[in-house]
């Protein structure tokens, strides 16, 4: 679903992501990304991408926000806002890591001016995802 009008809470989350992008360390790609991950009790963890001279060591904005949250003891999330200059979606690795904790997470993709391009559930971005349930002793299909 694409939306042009967003509610106040959504726009607040988008603004937090836009602000986080200002801290992006992107000397190699010059492609800043900002993320804001909201817990079900309303706490917001932000993240930016942090690149590295050994390129694959780079961490994305979404995973920065996620590991900040989990390392502080938060594991239940309801929404993520992500901003890039191109309106891009979270990458596959980020989708997978987010799916671990919140398969139904709302993913809000926005532009640096606050325009929301997409607002849709993670399980649509990562259909039939592999999660903790698959490793349960009684898991079968
Ligand atoms: N990047 C993110 O931060 N999130 C994504 O979902 C896609 C890519 C970053 C990684 C790298 O610093 C830059 O964007 C270009 O790939």
Backbone and ligand atoms as CSV (ligand in chain L), in Angstrom:
chain,resi,resn,atom,element,x,y,z
A,1,UNK,N,N,0.842,-1.192,0.000
A,1,UNK,CA,C,0.000,0.000,0.000
A,1,UNK,C,C,0.881,1.247,0.000
A,2,UNK,N,N,0.559,2.187,-0.810
A,2,UNK,CA,C,1.284,3.449,-0.850
A,2,UNK,C,C,0.397,4.527,-0.227
A,3,UNK,N,N,0.993,5.424,0.551
A,3,UNK,CA,C,0.195,6.436,1.225
A,3,UNK,C,C,0.812,7.804,1.072
A,4,UNK,N,N,-0.015,8.781,0.857
A,4,UNK,CA,C,0.493,10.145,0.784
A,4,UNK,C,C,0.262,10.903,2.077
A,5,UNK,N,N,-0.777,10.528,2.812
A,5,UNK,CA,C,-1.078,11.211,4.067
A,5,UNK,C,C,-0.759,10.267,5.212
A,6,UNK,N,N,-0.021,10.751,6.179
A,6,UNK,CA,C,0.358,9.874,7.277
A,6,UNK,C,C,-0.084,10.490,8.585
A,7,UNK,N,N,-0.365,9.624,9.549
A,7,UNK,CA,C,-0.768,10.110,10.860
A,7,UNK,C,C,0.454,10.659,11.598
A,8,UNK,N,N,0.169,11.334,12.698
A,8,UNK,CA,C,1.222,12.030,13.439
A,8,UNK,C,C,2.301,11.078,13.948
A,9,UNK,N,N,1.898,9.945,14.496
A,9,UNK,CA,C,2.876,9.000,15.060
A,9,UNK,C,C,3.790,8.452,13.968
A,10,UNK,N,N,3.214,8.204,12.816
A,10,UNK,CA,C,4.015,7.702,11.695
A,10,UNK,C,C,5.007,8.769,11.243
A,11,UNK,N,N,4.534,9.984,11.141
A,11,UNK,CA,C,5.422,11.059,10.695
A,11,UNK,C,C,6.538,11.311,11.731
A,12,UNK,N,N,6.217,11.142,12.994
A,12,UNK,CA,C,7.251,11.273,14.046
A,12,UNK,C,C,8.351,10.226,13.856
A,13,UNK,N,N,7.931,9.017,13.534
A,13,UNK,CA,C,8.897,7.938,13.329
A,13,UNK,C,C,9.745,8.223,12.086
A,14,UNK,N,N,9.098,8.706,11.053
A,14,UNK,CA,C,9.808,9.067,9.821
A,14,UNK,C,C,10.824,10.186,10.120
A,15,UNK,N,N,10.420,11.160,10.884
A,15,UNK,CA,C,11.335,12.266,11.208
A,15,UNK,C,C,12.533,11.763,12.018
A,16,UNK,N,N,12.309,10.800,12.889
A,16,UNK,CA,C,13.419,10.222,13.664
A,16,UNK,C,C,14.400,9.517,12.736
A,17,UNK,N,N,13.872,8.844,11.714
A,17,UNK,CA,C,14.741,8.158,10.746
A,17,UNK,C,C,15.539,9.184,9.926
A,18,UNK,N,N,14.874,10.246,9.525
A,18,UNK,CA,C,15.549,11.304,8.742
A,18,UNK,C,C,16.701,11.901,9.553
A,19,UNK,N,N,16.446,12.135,10.832
A,19,UNK,CA,C,17.476,12.705,11.704
A,19,UNK,C,C,18.648,11.727,11.863
A,20,UNK,N,N,18.324,10.453,12.012
A,20,UNK,CA,C,19.369,9.435,12.196
A,20,UNK,C,C,20.283,9.356,10.982
A,21,UNK,N,N,19.720,9.584,9.812
A,21,UNK,CA,C,20.517,9.517,8.578
A,21,UNK,C,C,21.637,10.565,8.571
A,22,UNK,N,N,21.461,11.616,9.347
A,22,UNK,CA,C,22.494,12.663,9.407
A,22,UNK,C,C,23.791,12.136,10.015
A,23,UNK,N,N,23.678,11.055,10.784
A,23,UNK,CA,C,24.880,10.482,11.399
A,23,UNK,C,C,25.494,9.357,10.578
A,24,UNK,N,N,24.922,9.079,9.434
A,24,UNK,CA,C,25.435,7.983,8.606
A,24,UNK,C,C,26.917,8.200,8.299
A,25,UNK,N,N,27.676,7.114,8.429
A,25,UNK,CA,C,29.111,7.154,8.090
A,25,UNK,C,C,29.248,6.443,6.749
A,26,UNK,N,N,29.305,7.242,5.682
A,26,UNK,CA,C,29.194,6.669,4.334
A,26,UNK,C,C,30.267,7.207,3.379
A,27,UNK,N,N,31.541,7.121,3.757
A,27,UNK,CA,C,32.578,7.671,2.881
A,27,UNK,C,C,32.721,6.908,1.566
A,28,UNK,N,N,32.234,5.674,1.501
A,28,UNK,CA,C,32.431,4.847,0.301
A,28,UNK,C,C,31.246,4.902,-0.650
A,29,UNK,N,N,30.049,4.846,-0.121
A,29,UNK,CA,C,28.862,4.880,-0.998
A,29,UNK,C,C,28.267,6.271,-1.123
A,30,UNK,N,N,28.512,7.123,-0.155
A,30,UNK,CA,C,27.835,8.425,-0.100
A,30,UNK,C,C,26.312,8.240,-0.199
A,31,UNK,N,N,25.829,7.189,0.439
A,31,UNK,CA,C,24.401,6.854,0.403
A,31,UNK,C,C,23.893,6.726,1.839
A,32,UNK,N,N,23.511,7.852,2.431
A,32,UNK,CA,C,23.068,7.796,3.828
A,32,UNK,C,C,21.704,7.124,3.970
A,33,UNK,N,N,21.573,6.320,4.999
A,33,UNK,CA,C,20.304,5.658,5.318
A,33,UNK,C,C,20.008,5.918,6.794
A,34,UNK,N,N,18.754,6.190,7.077
A,34,UNK,CA,C,18.325,6.370,8.465
A,34,UNK,C,C,17.178,5.423,8.762
A,35,UNK,N,N,17.152,4.910,9.985
A,35,UNK,CA,C,16.079,4.011,10.396
A,35,UNK,C,C,15.600,4.382,11.785
A,36,UNK,N,N,14.324,4.145,12.031
A,36,UNK,CA,C,13.762,4.331,13.368
A,36,UNK,C,C,12.831,3.156,13.633
A,37,UNK,N,N,13.146,2.422,14.679
A,37,UNK,CA,C,12.424,1.190,15.030
A,37,UNK,C,C,11.665,1.438,16.323
A,38,UNK,N,N,10.346,1.233,16.274
A,38,UNK,CA,C,9.503,1.522,17.436
A,38,UNK,C,C,9.080,0.243,18.134
A,39,UNK,N,N,9.220,0.234,19.445
A,39,UNK,CA,C,8.776,-0.916,20.227
A,39,UNK,C,C,7.270,-0.801,20.466
A,40,UNK,N,N,6.670,-1.918,20.890
A,40,UNK,CA,C,5.219,-1.897,21.124
A,40,UNK,C,C,4.852,-0.981,22.284
A,41,UNK,N,N,5.814,-0.608,23.133
A,41,UNK,CA,C,5.482,0.358,24.190
A,41,UNK,C,C,5.882,1.786,23.810
A,42,UNK,N,N,6.284,1.980,22.567
A,42,UNK,CA,C,6.495,3.339,22.066
A,42,UNK,C,C,7.925,3.856,22.093
A,43,UNK,N,N,8.852,3.075,22.627
A,43,UNK,CA,C,10.257,3.495,22.608
A,43,UNK,C,C,10.770,3.439,21.169
A,44,UNK,N,N,11.575,4.427,20.796
A,44,UNK,CA,C,12.113,4.465,19.436
A,44,UNK,C,C,13.635,4.345,19.473
A,45,UNK,N,N,14.136,3.372,18.736
A,45,UNK,CA,C,15.586,3.206,18.566
A,45,UNK,C,C,15.930,3.614,17.135
A,46,UNK,N,N,16.913,4.482,17.006
A,46,UNK,CA,C,17.301,4.931,15.675
A,46,UNK,C,C,18.613,4.271,15.265
A,47,UNK,N,N,18.875,4.318,13.960
A,47,UNK,CA,C,20.128,3.765,13.449
A,47,UNK,C,C,20.486,4.397,12.119
A,48,UNK,N,N,21.775,4.355,11.808
A,48,UNK,CA,C,22.245,4.805,10.498
A,48,UNK,C,C,23.186,3.730,9.966
A,49,UNK,N,N,23.517,3.818,8.690
A,49,UNK,CA,C,24.501,2.878,8.175
A,49,UNK,C,C,25.903,3.343,8.563
A,50,UNK,N,N,26.745,2.380,8.886
A,50,UNK,CA,C,28.122,2.638,9.297
A,50,UNK,C,C,29.016,1.775,8.408
A,51,UNK,N,N,29.698,2.442,7.491
A,51,UNK,CA,C,30.515,1.708,6.514
A,51,UNK,C,C,31.917,1.457,7.049
A,52,UNK,N,N,32.654,0.651,6.287
A,52,UNK,CA,C,33.980,0.230,6.717
A,52,UNK,C,C,34.868,0.076,5.498
A,53,UNK,N,N,36.161,0.351,5.683
A,53,UNK,CA,C,37.122,0.210,4.593
A,53,UNK,C,C,37.148,-1.223,4.066
A,54,UNK,N,N,36.878,-2.179,4.940
A,54,UNK,CA,C,36.652,-3.564,4.493
A,54,UNK,C,C,35.145,-3.627,4.207
A,55,UNK,N,N,34.761,-3.365,2.981
A,55,UNK,CA,C,33.356,-3.058,2.645
A,55,UNK,C,C,32.302,-3.977,3.261
A,56,UNK,N,N,32.496,-5.305,3.234
A,56,UNK,CA,C,31.419,-6.168,3.747
A,56,UNK,C,C,31.169,-6.020,5.244
A,57,UNK,N,N,32.076,-5.371,5.939
A,57,UNK,CA,C,31.876,-5.169,7.383
A,57,UNK,C,C,30.842,-4.085,7.671
A,58,UNK,N,N,30.408,-3.404,6.639
A,58,UNK,CA,C,29.384,-2.355,6.786
A,58,UNK,C,C,28.129,-2.896,7.450
A,59,UNK,N,N,27.517,-2.057,8.306
A,59,UNK,CA,C,26.203,-2.426,8.859
A,59,UNK,C,C,25.169,-1.421,8.367
A,60,UNK,N,N,24.011,-1.938,8.009
A,60,UNK,CA,C,22.905,-1.109,7.515
A,60,UNK,C,C,22.238,-0.355,8.677
A,61,UNK,N,N,21.520,0.687,8.314
A,61,UNK,CA,C,20.804,1.505,9.298
A,61,UNK,C,C,19.782,0.678,10.083
A,62,UNK,N,N,19.059,-0.187,9.382
A,62,UNK,CA,C,17.990,-0.959,10.037
A,62,UNK,C,C,18.564,-1.909,11.078
A,63,UNK,N,N,19.672,-2.550,10.734
A,63,UNK,CA,C,20.277,-3.476,11.703
A,63,UNK,C,C,20.936,-2.728,12.856
A,64,UNK,N,N,21.456,-1.546,12.576
A,64,UNK,CA,C,21.992,-0.736,13.678
A,64,UNK,C,C,20.889,-0.478,14.697
A,65,UNK,N,N,19.723,-0.060,14.200
A,65,UNK,CA,C,18.602,0.224,15.109
A,65,UNK,C,C,18.171,-1.048,15.850
A,66,UNK,N,N,18.120,-2.155,15.120
A,66,UNK,CA,C,17.677,-3.413,15.737
A,66,UNK,C,C,18.637,-3.875,16.830
A,67,UNK,N,N,19.913,-3.848,16.559
A,67,UNK,CA,C,20.845,-4.353,17.578
A,67,UNK,C,C,20.934,-3.392,18.766
A,68,UNK,N,N,20.714,-2.115,18.517
A,68,UNK,CA,C,20.634,-1.188,19.654
A,68,UNK,C,C,19.471,-1.588,20.559
A,69,UNK,N,N,18.321,-1.854,19.954
A,69,UNK,CA,C,17.122,-2.199,20.730
A,69,UNK,C,C,17.305,-3.515,21.487
A,70,UNK,N,N,17.740,-4.539,20.778
A,70,UNK,CA,C,17.855,-5.863,21.407
A,70,UNK,C,C,18.903,-5.830,22.514
A,71,UNK,N,N,19.972,-5.095,22.281
A,71,UNK,CA,C,21.027,-5.026,23.305
A,71,UNK,C,C,20.598,-4.247,24.537
A,72,UNK,N,N,19.517,-3.481,24.400
A,72,UNK,CA,C,18.956,-2.769,25.560
A,72,UNK,C,C,17.807,-3.551,26.191
A,73,UNK,N,N,17.539,-4.745,25.648
A,73,UNK,CA,C,16.515,-5.594,26.257
A,73,UNK,C,C,15.151,-5.531,25.588
A,74,UNK,N,N,15.008,-4.743,24.521
A,74,UNK,CA,C,13.723,-4.645,23.816
A,74,UNK,C,C,13.689,-5.620,22.644
A,75,UNK,N,N,12.582,-6.346,22.534
A,75,UNK,CA,C,12.464,-7.362,21.475
A,75,UNK,C,C,11.129,-7.357,20.763
A,76,UNK,N,N,10.229,-6.478,21.160
A,76,UNK,CA,C,8.907,-6.478,20.519
A,76,UNK,C,C,8.713,-5.147,19.794
A,77,UNK,N,N,8.488,-5.238,18.512
A,77,UNK,CA,C,8.451,-4.038,17.672
A,77,UNK,C,C,7.173,-3.993,16.852
A,78,UNK,N,N,6.706,-2.772,16.587
A,78,UNK,CA,C,5.512,-2.675,15.731
A,78,UNK,C,C,5.738,-1.897,14.448
A,79,UNK,N,N,6.764,-1.055,14.391
A,79,UNK,CA,C,6.952,-0.288,13.154
A,79,UNK,C,C,8.406,0.118,12.970
A,80,UNK,N,N,8.780,0.195,11.721
A,80,UNK,CA,C,10.119,0.653,11.334
A,80,UNK,C,C,9.951,1.678,10.221
A,81,UNK,N,N,10.623,2.823,10.376
A,81,UNK,CA,C,10.683,3.786,9.272
A,81,UNK,C,C,12.103,3.790,8.739
A,82,UNK,N,N,12.217,3.845,7.421
A,82,UNK,CA,C,13.541,3.890,6.803
A,82,UNK,C,C,13.539,4.981,5.733
A,83,UNK,N,N,14.624,5.752,5.711
A,83,UNK,CA,C,14.733,6.809,4.701
A,83,UNK,C,C,16.054,6.693,3.957
A,84,UNK,N,N,15.944,6.866,2.640
A,84,UNK,CA,C,17.117,6.956,1.776
A,84,UNK,C,C,16.799,8.019,0.726
A,85,UNK,N,N,17.807,8.473,0.024
A,85,UNK,CA,C,17.566,9.481,-1.003
A,85,UNK,C,C,16.808,8.923,-2.203
A,86,UNK,N,N,16.777,7.594,-2.314
A,86,UNK,CA,C,16.109,6.985,-3.475
A,86,UNK,C,C,14.781,6.326,-3.126
A,87,UNK,N,N,14.425,6.298,-1.852
A,87,UNK,CA,C,13.186,5.636,-1.460
A,87,UNK,C,C,13.303,4.127,-1.460
A,88,UNK,N,N,14.510,3.623,-1.190
A,88,UNK,CA,C,14.744,2.181,-1.246
A,88,UNK,C,C,14.182,1.427,-0.050
A,89,UNK,N,N,13.931,0.153,-0.289
A,89,UNK,CA,C,13.448,-0.755,0.756
A,89,UNK,C,C,14.622,-1.331,1.557
A,90,UNK,N,N,14.358,-1.849,2.755
A,90,UNK,CA,C,15.407,-2.564,3.504
A,90,UNK,C,C,15.958,-3.744,2.697
A,91,UNK,N,N,17.233,-3.979,2.817
A,91,UNK,CA,C,17.874,-5.076,2.081
A,91,UNK,C,C,17.447,-6.431,2.653
A,92,UNK,N,N,17.815,-7.481,1.972
A,92,UNK,CA,C,17.412,-8.827,2.378
A,92,UNK,C,C,17.942,-9.243,3.727
A,93,UNK,N,N,19.161,-8.862,4.026
A,93,UNK,CA,C,19.737,-9.248,5.328
A,93,UNK,C,C,18.966,-8.562,6.453
A,94,UNK,N,N,18.629,-7.297,6.253
A,94,UNK,CA,C,17.861,-6.571,7.273
A,94,UNK,C,C,16.464,-7.155,7.422
A,95,UNK,N,N,15.837,-7.495,6.316
A,95,UNK,CA,C,14.505,-8.116,6.386
A,95,UNK,C,C,14.575,-9.384,7.234
A,96,UNK,N,N,15.584,-10.196,6.980
A,96,UNK,CA,C,15.727,-11.450,7.710
A,96,UNK,C,C,15.939,-11.200,9.202
A,97,UNK,N,N,16.795,-10.262,9.540
A,97,UNK,CA,C,17.061,-10.016,10.969
A,97,UNK,C,C,15.836,-9.454,11.678
A,98,UNK,N,N,15.088,-8.585,10.984
A,98,UNK,CA,C,13.875,-8.028,11.587
A,98,UNK,C,C,12.804,-9.112,11.750
A,99,UNK,N,N,12.737,-10.025,10.787
A,99,UNK,CA,C,11.727,-11.093,10.784
A,99,UNK,C,C,11.845,-11.966,12.028
A,100,UNK,N,N,13.044,-12.125,12.502
A,100,UNK,CA,C,13.293,-12.917,13.711
A,100,UNK,C,C,12.425,-12.445,14.885
A,101,UNK,N,N,12.288,-11.132,15.001
A,101,UNK,CA,C,11.599,-10.552,16.153
A,101,UNK,C,C,10.178,-10.097,15.830
A,102,UNK,N,N,9.927,-9.697,14.584
A,102,UNK,CA,C,8.630,-9.075,14.274
A,102,UNK,C,C,8.208,-9.345,12.836
A,103,UNK,N,N,7.705,-10.551,12.558
A,103,UNK,CA,C,7.291,-10.854,11.181
A,103,UNK,C,C,6.186,-9.942,10.653
A,104,UNK,N,N,5.382,-9.400,11.574
A,104,UNK,CA,C,4.267,-8.538,11.147
A,104,UNK,C,C,4.622,-7.053,11.184
A,105,UNK,N,N,5.885,-6.759,11.407
A,105,UNK,CA,C,6.334,-5.363,11.530
A,105,UNK,C,C,5.831,-4.500,10.374
A,106,UNK,N,N,5.360,-3.296,10.706
A,106,UNK,CA,C,5.027,-2.312,9.648
A,106,UNK,C,C,6.324,-1.702,9.158
A,107,UNK,N,N,6.545,-1.741,7.873
A,107,UNK,CA,C,7.739,-1.135,7.289
A,107,UNK,C,C,7.305,0.103,6.501
A,108,UNK,N,N,7.806,1.244,6.935
A,108,UNK,CA,C,7.427,2.525,6.332
A,108,UNK,C,C,8.637,3.063,5.578
A,109,UNK,N,N,8.497,3.163,4.281
A,109,UNK,CA,C,9.597,3.633,3.431
A,109,UNK,C,C,9.319,5.081,3.075
A,110,UNK,N,N,10.271,5.949,3.407
A,110,UNK,CA,C,10.026,7.385,3.220
A,110,UNK,C,C,11.210,8.077,2.562
A,111,UNK,N,N,10.915,9.236,2.030
A,111,UNK,CA,C,11.936,10.093,1.418
A,111,UNK,C,C,12.477,11.074,2.465
A,112,UNK,N,N,13.626,11.690,2.197
A,112,UNK,CA,C,14.213,12.629,3.168
A,112,UNK,C,C,13.344,13.858,3.448
A,113,UNK,N,N,12.347,14.126,2.602
A,113,UNK,CA,C,11.432,15.248,2.892
A,113,UNK,C,C,10.212,14.795,3.697
A,114,UNK,N,N,10.199,13.526,4.101
A,114,UNK,CA,C,9.105,13.029,4.932
A,114,UNK,C,C,8.002,12.339,4.159
A,115,UNK,N,N,8.050,12.393,2.851
A,115,UNK,CA,C,7.001,11.734,2.052
A,115,UNK,C,C,7.061,10.217,2.235
A,116,UNK,N,N,5.931,9.629,2.586
A,116,UNK,CA,C,5.871,8.177,2.759
A,116,UNK,C,C,5.525,7.527,1.420
A,117,UNK,N,N,6.400,6.615,0.994
A,117,UNK,CA,C,6.195,5.940,-0.296
A,117,UNK,C,C,5.460,4.626,-0.124
A,118,UNK,N,N,5.792,3.900,0.930
A,118,UNK,CA,C,5.186,2.588,1.182
A,118,UNK,C,C,4.993,2.390,2.673
A,119,UNK,N,N,3.969,1.642,2.990
A,119,UNK,CA,C,3.669,1.290,4.381
A,119,UNK,C,C,3.061,-0.107,4.304
A,120,UNK,N,N,3.876,-1.105,4.560
A,120,UNK,CA,C,3.390,-2.477,4.358
A,120,UNK,C,C,4.091,-3.437,5.304
A,121,UNK,N,N,3.489,-4.606,5.526
A,121,UNK,CA,C,4.053,-5.523,6.522
A,121,UNK,C,C,5.309,-6.241,6.035
A,122,UNK,N,N,6.196,-6.468,6.990
A,122,UNK,CA,C,7.454,-7.165,6.681
A,122,UNK,C,C,7.193,-8.516,6.012
A,123,UNK,N,N,6.143,-9.220,6.450
A,123,UNK,CA,C,5.923,-10.555,5.868
A,123,UNK,C,C,5.515,-10.501,4.396
A,124,UNK,N,N,5.226,-9.301,3.894
A,124,UNK,CA,C,5.035,-9.166,2.437
A,124,UNK,C,C,6.375,-8.931,1.748
A,125,UNK,N,N,7.280,-8.289,2.456
A,125,UNK,CA,C,8.624,-8.054,1.900
A,125,UNK,C,C,9.463,-9.327,1.980
A,126,UNK,N,N,9.148,-10.156,2.951
A,126,UNK,CA,C,9.863,-11.422,3.126
A,126,UNK,C,C,8.811,-12.515,3.269
A,127,UNK,N,N,8.284,-12.926,2.132
A,127,UNK,CA,C,7.212,-13.925,2.139
A,127,UNK,C,C,7.774,-15.296,2.506
A,128,UNK,N,N,7.000,-16.055,3.278
A,128,UNK,CA,C,7.415,-17.402,3.706
A,128,UNK,C,C,8.799,-17.350,4.355
A,129,UNK,N,N,9.003,-16.380,5.190
A,129,UNK,CA,C,10.312,-16.200,5.818
A,129,UNK,C,C,10.682,-17.339,6.753
A,130,UNK,N,N,11.956,-17.477,6.949
A,130,UNK,CA,C,12.479,-18.482,7.884
A,130,UNK,C,C,12.641,-17.807,9.239
A,131,UNK,N,N,11.967,-18.347,10.254
A,131,UNK,CA,C,12.019,-17.729,11.575
A,131,UNK,C,C,12.219,-18.755,12.669
A,132,UNK,N,N,12.158,-18.316,13.919
A,132,UNK,CA,C,12.396,-19.205,15.058
A,132,UNK,C,C,11.492,-20.429,15.056
A,133,UNK,N,N,10.262,-20.274,14.552
A,133,UNK,CA,C,9.324,-21.413,14.554
A,133,UNK,C,C,9.870,-22.610,13.783
A,134,UNK,N,N,10.612,-22.317,12.735
A,134,UNK,CA,C,11.147,-23.411,11.894
A,134,UNK,C,C,12.114,-24.293,12.667
A,135,UNK,N,N,12.717,-23.754,13.699
A,135,UNK,CA,C,13.702,-24.519,14.472
A,135,UNK,C,C,13.074,-25.225,15.689
A,136,UNK,N,N,11.780,-24.992,15.885
A,136,UNK,CA,C,11.120,-25.635,17.030
A,136,UNK,C,C,11.094,-27.149,16.803
A,137,UNK,N,N,11.197,-27.932,17.902
A,137,UNK,CA,C,11.280,-29.403,17.789
A,137,UNK,C,C,10.121,-30.008,17.004
A,138,UNK,N,N,8.898,-29.414,17.125
A,138,UNK,CA,C,7.722,-30.011,16.461
A,138,UNK,C,C,7.394,-29.349,15.125
A,139,UNK,N,N,8.344,-28.570,14.602
A,139,UNK,CA,C,8.058,-27.863,13.349
A,139,UNK,C,C,8.016,-28.854,12.190
A,140,UNK,N,N,6.929,-28.832,11.439
A,140,UNK,CA,C,6.854,-29.646,10.223
A,140,UNK,C,C,5.777,-29.051,9.328
A,141,UNK,N,N,5.819,-29.411,8.065
A,141,UNK,CA,C,4.832,-28.870,7.122
A,141,UNK,C,C,4.076,-30.000,6.448
L,1,LIG,N1,N,22.099,0.229,3.289
L,1,LIG,C1,C,21.363,0.362,4.419
L,1,LIG,O1,O,21.754,1.021,5.378
L,1,LIG,N2,N,20.153,-0.254,4.462
L,1,LIG,C2,C,19.632,-1.015,3.458
L,1,LIG,O2,O,18.605,-1.644,3.642
L,1,LIG,C3,C,20.305,-1.050,2.160
L,1,LIG,C4,C,21.695,-0.540,2.138
L,1,LIG,C5,C,23.419,0.895,3.231
L,1,LIG,C6,C,24.594,-0.024,3.205
L,1,LIG,C7,C,25.636,0.860,2.547
L,1,LIG,O3,O,26.233,1.673,3.542
L,1,LIG,C8,C,24.838,1.752,1.618
L,1,LIG,O4,O,23.506,1.679,2.064
L,1,LIG,C9,C,24.924,1.344,0.165
L,1,LIG,O5,O,24.599,0.007,-0.007
